[in-house]
Amino acid sequence: MFEYELQKINAAEFIRRADHQRLVREIRTARRQARRAARKDRKGRVSTPHDRFARAA
């Protein structure tokens, strides 16, 4: 009976870990998608420092 209880505890721990890893993966994916969407939406720099000044001779 003791081995059965240990097996149930281990199985529950594996399920808990799998759920946690799945949640972490979903959060990472959502953050990555949000960053990509924000990168697409921003206007960007109008000019760079290299564009402002003429090149010295």
N, CA, C and O atoms as a Maestro MAE file, in Angstrom:
{
 s_m_m2io_version
 :::
 2.0.0
}

f_m_ct {
 s_m_title
 :::
 protein
 m_atom[228] {
  # First column is atom index #
  i_m_mmod_type
  r_m_x_coord
  r_m_y_coord
  r_m_z_coord
  i_m_residue_number
  s_m_chain_name
  s_m_pdb_residue_name
  s_m_pdb_atom_name
  i_m_atomic_number
  :::
  1 25 0.821 -1.194 0.000 1 A "MET " " N  " 7
  2 3 0.000 0.000 0.000 1 A "MET " " CA " 6
  3 2 0.867 1.261 0.000 1 A "MET " " C  " 6
  4 15 0.514 2.270 -0.610 1 A "MET " " O  " 8
  5 25 1.998 1.186 0.689 2 A "PHE " " N  " 7
  6 3 2.890 2.335 0.771 2 A "PHE " " CA " 6
  7 2 3.437 2.714 -0.606 2 A "PHE " " C  " 6
  8 15 3.523 3.897 -0.935 2 A "PHE " " O  " 8
  9 25 3.808 1.713 -1.415 3 A "GLU " " N  " 7
  10 3 4.340 1.975 -2.754 3 A "GLU " " CA " 6
  11 2 3.282 2.617 -3.646 3 A "GLU " " C  " 6
  12 15 3.593 3.476 -4.470 3 A "GLU " " O  " 8
  13 25 2.048 2.202 -3.478 4 A "TYR " " N  " 7
  14 3 0.954 2.779 -4.255 4 A "TYR " " CA " 6
  15 2 0.788 4.262 -3.928 4 A "TYR " " C  " 6
  16 15 0.589 5.082 -4.824 4 A "TYR " " O  " 8
  17 25 0.871 4.597 -2.651 5 A "GLU " " N  " 7
  18 3 0.758 6.000 -2.244 5 A "GLU " " CA " 6
  19 2 1.919 6.825 -2.793 5 A "GLU " " C  " 6
  20 15 1.722 7.949 -3.256 5 A "GLU " " O  " 8
  21 25 3.128 6.268 -2.743 6 A "LEU " " N  " 7
  22 3 4.283 6.970 -3.312 6 A "LEU " " CA " 6
  23 2 4.106 7.199 -4.809 6 A "LEU " " C  " 6
  24 15 4.444 8.265 -5.325 6 A "LEU " " O  " 8
  25 25 3.581 6.205 -5.498 7 A "GLN " " N  " 7
  26 3 3.354 6.338 -6.934 7 A "GLN " " CA " 6
  27 2 2.335 7.431 -7.220 7 A "GLN " " C  " 6
  28 15 2.504 8.205 -8.162 7 A "GLN " " O  " 8
  29 25 1.290 7.500 -6.426 8 A "LYS " " N  " 7
  30 3 0.274 8.542 -6.609 8 A "LYS " " CA " 6
  31 2 0.870 9.926 -6.354 8 A "LYS " " C  " 6
  32 15 0.570 10.876 -7.078 8 A "LYS " " O  " 8
  33 25 1.712 10.040 -5.325 9 A "ILE " " N  " 7
  34 3 2.358 11.321 -5.022 9 A "ILE " " CA " 6
  35 2 3.271 11.735 -6.170 9 A "ILE " " C  " 6
  36 15 3.267 12.893 -6.585 9 A "ILE " " O  " 8
  37 25 4.055 10.784 -6.684 10 A "ASN " " N  " 7
  38 3 4.958 11.087 -7.800 10 A "ASN " " CA " 6
  39 2 4.186 11.480 -9.051 10 A "ASN " " C  " 6
  40 15 4.574 12.413 -9.753 10 A "ASN " " O  " 8
  41 25 3.103 10.780 -9.332 11 A "ALA " " N  " 7
  42 3 2.293 11.103 -10.502 11 A "ALA " " CA " 6
  43 2 1.709 12.504 -10.377 11 A "ALA " " C  " 6
  44 15 1.694 13.262 -11.347 11 A "ALA " " O  " 8
  45 25 1.232 12.848 -9.194 12 A "ALA " " N  " 7
  46 3 0.678 14.184 -8.978 12 A "ALA " " CA " 6
  47 2 1.758 15.252 -9.144 12 A "ALA " " C  " 6
  48 15 1.490 16.328 -9.679 12 A "ALA " " O  " 8
  49 25 2.966 14.962 -8.692 13 A "GLU " " N  " 7
  50 3 4.078 15.913 -8.836 13 A "GLU " " CA " 6
  51 2 4.442 16.106 -10.306 13 A "GLU " " C  " 6
  52 15 4.698 17.231 -10.736 13 A "GLU " " O  " 8
  53 25 4.468 15.028 -11.074 14 A "PHE " " N  " 7
  54 3 4.762 15.137 -12.499 14 A "PHE " " CA " 6
  55 2 3.701 15.960 -13.220 14 A "PHE " " C  " 6
  56 15 4.021 16.772 -14.087 14 A "PHE " " O  " 8
  57 25 2.454 15.750 -12.863 15 A "ILE " " N  " 7
  58 3 1.368 16.519 -13.475 15 A "ILE " " CA " 6
  59 2 1.495 17.994 -13.117 15 A "ILE " " C  " 6
  60 15 1.292 18.860 -13.968 15 A "ILE " " O  " 8
  61 25 1.829 18.286 -11.858 16 A "ARG " " N  " 7
  62 3 2.000 19.671 -11.433 16 A "ARG " " CA " 6
  63 2 3.145 20.335 -12.195 16 A "ARG " " C  " 6
  64 15 3.023 21.479 -12.634 16 A "ARG " " O  " 8
  65 25 4.253 19.618 -12.349 17 A "ARG " " N  " 7
  66 3 5.398 20.173 -13.087 17 A "ARG " " CA " 6
  67 2 5.050 20.417 -14.548 17 A "ARG " " C  " 6
  68 15 5.421 21.444 -15.115 17 A "ARG " " O  " 8
  69 25 4.342 19.480 -15.154 18 A "ALA " " N  " 7
  70 3 3.957 19.633 -16.555 18 A "ALA " " CA " 6
  71 2 3.035 20.834 -16.735 18 A "ALA " " C  " 6
  72 15 3.177 21.587 -17.699 18 A "ALA " " O  " 8
  73 25 2.098 21.016 -15.820 19 A "ASP " " N  " 7
  74 3 1.209 22.177 -15.890 19 A "ASP " " CA " 6
  75 2 1.989 23.474 -15.752 19 A "ASP " " C  " 6
  76 15 1.721 24.446 -16.460 19 A "ASP " " O  " 8
  77 25 2.948 23.487 -14.845 20 A "HIS " " N  " 7
  78 3 3.768 24.684 -14.643 20 A "HIS " " CA " 6
  79 2 4.593 24.991 -15.894 20 A "HIS " " C  " 6
  80 15 4.661 26.144 -16.320 20 A "HIS " " O  " 8
  81 25 5.212 23.985 -16.477 21 A "GLN " " N  " 7
  82 3 6.014 24.200 -17.684 21 A "GLN " " CA " 6
  83 2 5.147 24.670 -18.844 21 A "GLN " " C  " 6
  84 15 5.570 25.515 -19.632 21 A "GLN " " O  " 8
  85 25 3.951 24.135 -18.953 22 A "ARG " " N  " 7
  86 3 3.029 24.561 -20.007 22 A "ARG " " CA " 6
  87 2 2.641 26.021 -19.818 22 A "ARG " " C  " 6
  88 15 2.580 26.780 -20.785 22 A "ARG " " O  " 8
  89 25 2.380 26.413 -18.578 23 A "LEU " " N  " 7
  90 3 2.028 27.797 -18.292 23 A "LEU " " CA " 6
  91 2 3.185 28.735 -18.624 23 A "LEU " " C  " 6
  92 15 2.976 29.793 -19.217 23 A "LEU " " O  " 8
  93 25 4.399 28.354 -18.246 24 A "VAL " " N  " 7
  94 3 5.575 29.173 -18.548 24 A "VAL " " CA " 6
  95 2 5.743 29.320 -20.054 24 A "VAL " " C  " 6
  96 15 6.027 30.416 -20.538 24 A "VAL " " O  " 8
  97 25 5.573 28.240 -20.796 25 A "ARG " " N  " 7
  98 3 5.703 28.290 -22.252 25 A "ARG " " CA " 6
  99 2 4.647 29.209 -22.867 25 A "ARG " " C  " 6
  100 15 4.947 29.968 -23.789 25 A "ARG " " O  " 8
  101 25 3.418 29.146 -22.363 26 A "GLU " " N  " 7
  102 3 2.364 30.020 -22.880 26 A "GLU " " CA " 6
  103 2 2.666 31.482 -22.582 26 A "GLU " " C  " 6
  104 15 2.422 32.348 -23.422 26 A "GLU " " O  " 8
  105 25 3.191 31.763 -21.402 27 A "ILE " " N  " 7
  106 3 3.532 33.139 -21.043 27 A "ILE " " CA " 6
  107 2 4.647 33.656 -21.938 27 A "ILE " " C  " 6
  108 15 4.588 34.787 -22.421 27 A "ILE " " O  " 8
  109 25 5.662 32.832 -22.159 28 A "ARG " " N  " 7
  110 3 6.765 33.248 -23.041 28 A "ARG " " CA " 6
  111 2 6.262 33.539 -24.444 28 A "ARG " " C  " 6
  112 15 6.657 34.529 -25.060 28 A "ARG " " O  " 8
  113 25 5.396 32.678 -24.945 29 A "THR " " N  " 7
  114 3 4.848 32.874 -26.285 29 A "THR " " CA " 6
  115 2 4.039 34.163 -26.360 29 A "THR " " C  " 6
  116 15 4.157 34.914 -27.328 29 A "THR " " O  " 8
  117 25 3.227 34.420 -25.353 30 A "ALA " " N  " 7
  118 3 2.410 35.635 -25.346 30 A "ALA " " CA " 6
  119 2 3.288 36.878 -25.282 30 A "ALA " " C  " 6
  120 15 3.023 37.856 -25.981 30 A "ALA " " O  " 8
  121 25 4.327 36.854 -24.455 31 A "ARG " " N  " 7
  122 3 5.235 38.003 -24.370 31 A "ARG " " CA " 6
  123 2 5.956 38.229 -25.689 31 A "ARG " " C  " 6
  124 15 6.108 39.367 -26.131 31 A "ARG " " O  " 8
  125 25 6.397 37.153 -26.314 32 A "ARG " " N  " 7
  126 3 7.098 37.271 -27.591 32 A "ARG " " CA " 6
  127 2 6.174 37.874 -28.649 32 A "ARG " " C  " 6
  128 15 6.590 38.743 -29.415 32 A "ARG " " O  " 8
  129 25 4.932 37.419 -28.691 33 A "GLN " " N  " 7
  130 3 3.979 37.957 -29.654 33 A "GLN " " CA " 6
  131 2 3.687 39.426 -29.382 33 A "GLN " " C  " 6
  132 15 3.534 40.210 -30.318 33 A "GLN " " O  " 8
  133 25 3.608 39.806 -28.110 34 A "ALA " " N  " 7
  134 3 3.362 41.205 -27.765 34 A "ALA " " CA " 6
  135 2 4.535 42.081 -28.194 34 A "ALA " " C  " 6
  136 15 4.335 43.183 -28.703 34 A "ALA " " O  " 8
  137 25 5.755 41.593 -27.988 35 A "ARG " " N  " 7
  138 3 6.928 42.365 -28.412 35 A "ARG " " CA " 6
  139 2 6.955 42.521 -29.923 35 A "ARG " " C  " 6
  140 15 7.264 43.599 -30.431 35 A "ARG " " O  " 8
  141 25 6.636 41.457 -30.641 36 A "ARG " " N  " 7
  142 3 6.635 41.532 -32.102 36 A "ARG " " CA " 6
  143 2 5.563 42.492 -32.598 36 A "ARG " " C  " 6
  144 15 5.796 43.258 -33.534 36 A "ARG " " O  " 8
  145 25 4.396 42.455 -31.979 37 A "ALA " " N  " 7
  146 3 3.322 43.363 -32.380 37 A "ALA " " CA " 6
  147 2 3.704 44.808 -32.089 37 A "ALA " " C  " 6
  148 15 3.428 45.698 -32.893 37 A "ALA " " O  " 8
  149 25 4.338 45.045 -30.947 38 A "ALA " " N  " 7
  150 3 4.755 46.402 -30.600 38 A "ALA " " CA " 6
  151 2 5.837 46.886 -31.554 38 A "ALA " " C  " 6
  152 15 5.870 48.062 -31.916 38 A "ALA " " O  " 8
  153 25 6.707 45.997 -31.955 39 A "ARG " " N  " 7
  154 3 7.778 46.372 -32.878 39 A "ARG " " CA " 6
  155 2 7.199 46.755 -34.236 39 A "ARG " " C  " 6
  156 15 7.694 47.678 -34.883 39 A "ARG " " O  " 8
  157 25 6.162 46.058 -34.670 40 A "LYS " " N  " 7
  158 3 5.533 46.377 -35.951 40 A "LYS " " CA " 6
  159 2 4.773 47.701 -35.888 40 A "LYS " " C  " 6
  160 15 4.734 48.442 -36.870 40 A "LYS " " O  " 8
  161 25 4.173 47.997 -34.745 41 A "ASP " " N  " 7
  162 3 3.313 49.168 -34.622 41 A "ASP " " CA " 6
  163 2 4.072 50.471 -34.440 41 A "ASP " " C  " 6
  164 15 3.553 51.535 -34.779 41 A "ASP " " O  " 8
  165 25 5.274 50.416 -33.917 42 A "ARG " " N  " 7
  166 3 5.963 51.673 -33.654 42 A "ARG " " CA " 6
  167 2 6.437 52.306 -34.954 42 A "ARG " " C  " 6
  168 15 6.710 51.622 -35.941 42 A "ARG " " O  " 8
  169 25 6.527 53.616 -34.925 43 A "LYS " " N  " 7
  170 3 6.857 54.369 -36.121 43 A "LYS " " CA " 6
  171 2 8.317 54.218 -36.511 43 A "LYS " " C  " 6
  172 15 8.653 54.208 -37.695 43 A "LYS " " O  " 8
  173 25 9.163 54.105 -35.539 44 A "GLY " " N  " 7
  174 3 10.579 53.989 -35.846 44 A "GLY " " CA " 6
  175 2 11.249 55.351 -35.839 44 A "GLY " " C  " 6
  176 15 10.588 56.386 -35.750 44 A "GLY " " O  " 8
  177 25 12.538 55.334 -35.933 45 A "ARG " " N  " 7
  178 3 13.323 56.564 -35.909 45 A "ARG " " CA " 6
  179 2 13.211 57.260 -37.256 45 A "ARG " " C  " 6
  180 15 13.302 56.618 -38.303 45 A "ARG " " O  " 8
  181 25 13.013 58.572 -37.228 46 A "VAL " " N  " 7
  182 3 12.881 59.342 -38.458 46 A "VAL " " CA " 6
  183 2 14.234 59.447 -39.142 46 A "VAL " " C  " 6
  184 15 14.346 59.221 -40.347 46 A "VAL " " O  " 8
  185 25 15.242 59.785 -38.387 47 A "SER " " N  " 7
  186 3 16.578 59.870 -38.958 47 A "SER " " CA " 6
  187 2 17.577 59.322 -37.955 47 A "SER " " C  " 6
  188 15 17.343 59.335 -36.747 47 A "SER " " O  " 8
  189 25 18.671 58.851 -38.468 48 A "THR " " N  " 7
  190 3 19.723 58.336 -37.606 48 A "THR " " CA " 6
  191 2 20.796 59.399 -37.453 48 A "THR " " C  " 6
  192 15 20.848 60.327 -38.260 48 A "THR " " O  " 8
  193 25 21.637 59.297 -36.465 49 A "PRO " " N  " 7
  194 3 22.723 60.284 -36.325 49 A "PRO " " CA " 6
  195 2 23.611 60.342 -37.564 49 A "PRO " " C  " 6
  196 15 24.178 61.396 -37.852 49 A "PRO " " O  " 8
  197 25 23.748 59.267 -38.289 50 A "HIS " " N  " 7
  198 3 24.578 59.266 -39.497 50 A "HIS " " CA " 6
  199 2 23.943 60.088 -40.613 50 A "HIS " " C  " 6
  200 15 24.656 60.633 -41.455 50 A "HIS " " O  " 8
  201 25 22.625 60.185 -40.634 51 A "ASP " " N  " 7
  202 3 21.938 60.938 -41.681 51 A "ASP " " CA " 6
  203 2 21.988 62.442 -41.437 51 A "ASP " " C  " 6
  204 15 21.847 63.217 -42.383 51 A "ASP " " O  " 8
  205 25 22.179 62.862 -40.222 52 A "ARG " " N  " 7
  206 3 22.095 64.283 -39.894 52 A "ARG " " CA " 6
  207 2 23.319 65.083 -40.311 52 A "ARG " " C  " 6
  208 15 23.195 66.252 -40.677 52 A "ARG " " O  " 8
  209 25 24.469 64.488 -40.263 53 A "PHE " " N  " 7
  210 3 25.700 65.239 -40.483 53 A "PHE " " CA " 6
  211 2 26.400 64.752 -41.745 53 A "PHE " " C  " 6
  212 15 26.413 63.565 -42.069 53 A "PHE " " O  " 8
  213 25 26.980 65.724 -42.438 54 A "ALA " " N  " 7
  214 3 27.741 65.380 -43.633 54 A "ALA " " CA " 6
  215 2 29.044 64.707 -43.214 54 A "ALA " " C  " 6
  216 15 29.561 64.940 -42.122 54 A "ALA " " O  " 8
  217 25 29.543 63.896 -44.078 55 A "ARG " " N  " 7
  218 3 30.775 63.185 -43.779 55 A "ARG " " CA " 6
  219 2 31.963 64.126 -43.914 55 A "ARG " " C  " 6
  220 15 32.049 64.895 -44.871 55 A "ARG " " O  " 8
  221 25 32.865 64.063 -42.965 56 A "ALA " " N  " 7
  222 3 34.041 64.936 -42.998 56 A "ALA " " CA " 6
  223 2 35.017 64.433 -44.052 56 A "ALA " " C  " 6
  224 15 35.133 63.234 -44.304 56 A "ALA " " O  " 8
  225 25 35.712 65.389 -44.657 57 A "ALA " " N  " 7
  226 3 36.655 65.030 -45.721 57 A "ALA " " CA " 6
  227 2 37.923 64.426 -45.211 57 A "ALA " " C  " 6
  228 15 38.802 64.078 -45.999 57 A "ALA " " O  " 8
  :::
 }
 m_bond[227] {
  # First column is bond index #
  i_m_from
  i_m_to
  i_m_order
  :::
  1 1 2 1
  2 2 3 1
  3 3 4 2
  4 3 5 1
  5 5 6 1
  6 6 7 1
  7 7 8 2
  8 7 9 1
  9 9 10 1
  10 10 11 1
  11 11 12 2
  12 11 13 1
  13 13 14 1
  14 14 15 1
  15 15 16 2
  16 15 17 1
  17 17 18 1
  18 18 19 1
  19 19 20 2
  20 19 21 1
  21 21 22 1
  22 22 23 1
  23 23 24 2
  24 23 25 1
  25 25 26 1
  26 26 27 1
  27 27 28 2
  28 27 29 1
  29 29 30 1
  30 30 31 1
  31 31 32 2
  32 31 33 1
  33 33 34 1
  34 34 35 1
  35 35 36 2
  36 35 37 1
  37 37 38 1
  38 38 39 1
  39 39 40 2
  40 39 41 1
  41 41 42 1
  42 42 43 1
  43 43 44 2
  44 43 45 1
  45 45 46 1
  46 46 47 1
  47 47 48 2
  48 47 49 1
  49 49 50 1
  50 50 51 1
  51 51 52 2
  52 51 53 1
  53 53 54 1
  54 54 55 1
  55 55 56 2
  56 55 57 1
  57 57 58 1
  58 58 59 1
  59 59 60 2
  60 59 61 1
  61 61 62 1
  62 62 63 1
  63 63 64 2
  64 63 65 1
  65 65 66 1
  66 66 67 1
  67 67 68 2
  68 67 69 1
  69 69 70 1
  70 70 71 1
  71 71 72 2
  72 71 73 1
  73 73 74 1
  74 74 75 1
  75 75 76 2
  76 75 77 1
  77 77 78 1
  78 78 79 1
  79 79 80 2
  80 79 81 1
  81 81 82 1
  82 82 83 1
  83 83 84 2
  84 83 85 1
  85 85 86 1
  86 86 87 1
  87 87 88 2
  88 87 89 1
  89 89 90 1
  90 90 91 1
  91 91 92 2
  92 91 93 1
  93 93 94 1
  94 94 95 1
  95 95 96 2
  96 95 97 1
  97 97 98 1
  98 98 99 1
  99 99 100 2
  100 99 101 1
  101 101 102 1
  102 102 103 1
  103 103 104 2
  104 103 105 1
  105 105 106 1
  106 106 107 1
  107 107 108 2
  108 107 109 1
  109 109 110 1
  110 110 111 1
  111 111 112 2
  112 111 113 1
  113 113 114 1
  114 114 115 1
  115 115 116 2
  116 115 117 1
  117 117 118 1
  118 118 119 1
  119 119 120 2
  120 119 121 1
  121 121 122 1
  122 122 123 1
  123 123 124 2
  124 123 125 1
  125 125 126 1
  126 126 127 1
  127 127 128 2
  128 127 129 1
  129 129 130 1
  130 130 131 1
  131 131 132 2
  132 131 133 1
  133 133 134 1
  134 134 135 1
  135 135 136 2
  136 135 137 1
  137 137 138 1
  138 138 139 1
  139 139 140 2
  140 139 141 1
  141 141 142 1
  142 142 143 1
  143 143 144 2
  144 143 145 1
  145 145 146 1
  146 146 147 1
  147 147 148 2
  148 147 149 1
  149 149 150 1
  150 150 151 1
  151 151 152 2
  152 151 153 1
  153 153 154 1
  154 154 155 1
  155 155 156 2
  156 155 157 1
  157 157 158 1
  158 158 159 1
  159 159 160 2
  160 159 161 1
  161 161 162 1
  162 162 163 1
  163 163 164 2
  164 163 165 1
  165 165 166 1
  166 166 167 1
  167 167 168 2
  168 167 169 1
  169 169 170 1
  170 170 171 1
  171 171 172 2
  172 171 173 1
  173 173 174 1
  174 174 175 1
  175 175 176 2
  176 175 177 1
  177 177 178 1
  178 178 179 1
  179 179 180 2
  180 179 181 1
  181 181 182 1
  182 182 183 1
  183 183 184 2
  184 183 185 1
  185 185 186 1
  186 186 187 1
  187 187 188 2
  188 187 189 1
  189 189 190 1
  190 190 191 1
  191 191 192 2
  192 191 193 1
  193 193 194 1
  194 194 195 1
  195 195 196 2
  196 195 197 1
  197 197 198 1
  198 198 199 1
  199 199 200 2
  200 199 201 1
  201 201 202 1
  202 202 203 1
  203 203 204 2
  204 203 205 1
  205 205 206 1
  206 206 207 1
  207 207 208 2
  208 207 209 1
  209 209 210 1
  210 210 211 1
  211 211 212 2
  212 211 213 1
  213 213 214 1
  214 214 215 1
  215 215 216 2
  216 215 217 1
  217 217 218 1
  218 218 219 1
  219 219 220 2
  220 219 221 1
  221 221 222 1
  222 222 223 1
  223 223 224 2
  224 223 225 1
  225 225 226 1
  226 226 227 1
  227 227 228 2
  :::
 }
}
